[in-house]
Amino acid sequence: MYLYYGLSSLGPSVQPYLWWKKYITQLQLAQFAIYGAYTVPFFFLQEGYPLKFWAYVGFPQPFIFFYLFYRFYQNSYIAAAAKRKQDLQLEREQLHLKNGNLAHKLNGSANGGINDANNNNSNSSICTEISSNGGSKKEL
């Protein structure tokens, strides 16, 4: 852990080599879980050790640190990965829509326009619109 902090303080040129930050956090979580598992029997089986010290300071410490490190791990890695996945999915959808519209326009232009059911070119300069007076068509 201290090696990581020392290396990260050397600046941005070292940052690409610090890919193992996530694994240090996992090891620290394991450390606090083991420490917490050790603390429980030690608390009940101790003899001659100042009980008040362990009851108020030492006993809750591994559980508090585990909670804090787990929150950090969850926010930094689990939530960040979910956000990256969601952003990637959104980007793919936007790219698909953009490419789909672009391909549709290019296809229509390359084929001389998109033909409607009557084999009329719908990209021609004459467009029709149904007016509100009786449903007759007018040219634009």
GUPAKE-41489 format. One record per residue (C-alpha): x, y, z. Coordinates in steps of 0.2 Angstrom, whole numbers, plus 5000, padded with zeros to 4 digits. Example, Ala and Ser with C-alpha at 12.3 -4.5 7.8 and 13.67 -1.06 7.14 Angstrom:
! residues 2
5062, 4978, 5039;
5068, 4995, 5036;
***
This chain:
! residues 140
5000, 5000, 5000;
5014, 5012, 5005;
5024, 5007, 4989;
5008, 5012, 4979;
5007, 5029, 4987;
5025, 5032, 4985;
5025, 5028, 4967;
5009, 5038, 4963;
5017, 5053, 4971;
5030, 5053, 4957;
5017, 5060, 4945;
5007, 5056, 4930;
5022, 5048, 4921;
5021, 5033, 4933;
5001, 5032, 4933;
5000, 5019, 4919;
5011, 5007, 4929;
4999, 5008, 4944;
4986, 4996, 4937;
4986, 4986, 4953;
4977, 4998, 4964;
4961, 4988, 4964;
4970, 4973, 4970;
4978, 4982, 4985;
4961, 4987, 4990;
4955, 4969, 4989;
4970, 4964, 5000;
4965, 4977, 5012;
4947, 4971, 5013;
4954, 4953, 5016;
4965, 4960, 5029;
4951, 4969, 5039;
4940, 4953, 5037;
4953, 4942, 5045;
4957, 4955, 5058;
4938, 4956, 5062;
4937, 4937, 5063;
4952, 4937, 5075;
4945, 4951, 5085;
4929, 4942, 5090;
4936, 4927, 5098;
4950, 4937, 5106;
4938, 4949, 5114;
4928, 4934, 5122;
4943, 4923, 5126;
4956, 4936, 5133;
4963, 4936, 5150;
4972, 4950, 5159;
4970, 4962, 5145;
4962, 4979, 5148;
4944, 4975, 5142;
4938, 4993, 5141;
4952, 4997, 5128;
4946, 4983, 5117;
4928, 4986, 5120;
4928, 5004, 5115;
4943, 5006, 5103;
4950, 4990, 5096;
4934, 4979, 5094;
4925, 4990, 5082;
4940, 4996, 5072;
4941, 4982, 5059;
4923, 4983, 5056;
4923, 5001, 5053;
4939, 5000, 5042;
4931, 4986, 5032;
4915, 4996, 5029;
4925, 5012, 5024;
4936, 5002, 5012;
4922, 4992, 5005;
4912, 5009, 5001;
4928, 5015, 4993;
4930, 4999, 4983;
4911, 4999, 4978;
4912, 5017, 4972;
4928, 5017, 4964;
4927, 5000, 4955;
4910, 4992, 4955;
4900, 5008, 4952;
4913, 5015, 4940;
4912, 4999, 4930;
4893, 4999, 4929;
4894, 5018, 4924;
4907, 5014, 4910;
4896, 4999, 4904;
4881, 5010, 4903;
4890, 5024, 4894;
4897, 5012, 4882;
4880, 5005, 4879;
4873, 5023, 4876;
4887, 5027, 4865;
4884, 5011, 4854;
4866, 5015, 4853;
4869, 5033, 4847;
4882, 5027, 4835;
4870, 5014, 4828;
4857, 5027, 4826;
4869, 5039, 4818;
4876, 5025, 4806;
4859, 5019, 4802;
4853, 5036, 4797;
4869, 5039, 4787;
4868, 5022, 4779;
4850, 5025, 4774;
4854, 5042, 4767;
4869, 5036, 4757;
4859, 5021, 4751;
4845, 5032, 4745;
4857, 5044, 4736;
4867, 5031, 4729;
4852, 5022, 4722;
4844, 5038, 4715;
4832, 5040, 4729;
4821, 5030, 4739;
4806, 5023, 4729;
4789, 5023, 4737;
4775, 5009, 4733;
4771, 5017, 4716;
4789, 5017, 4710;
4789, 5036, 4711;
4805, 5044, 4717;
4801, 5051, 4734;
4817, 5062, 4734;
4811, 5072, 4719;
4808, 5090, 4720;
4789, 5089, 4720;
4782, 5084, 4737;
4764, 5082, 4741;
4755, 5086, 4757;
4737, 5083, 4762;
4729, 5099, 4766;
4716, 5101, 4779;
4703, 5107, 4767;
4695, 5091, 4761;
4710, 5080, 4760;
4716, 5086, 4743;
4734, 5085, 4738;
4744, 5100, 4734;
4761, 5102, 4727;
4775, 5112, 4737;
***
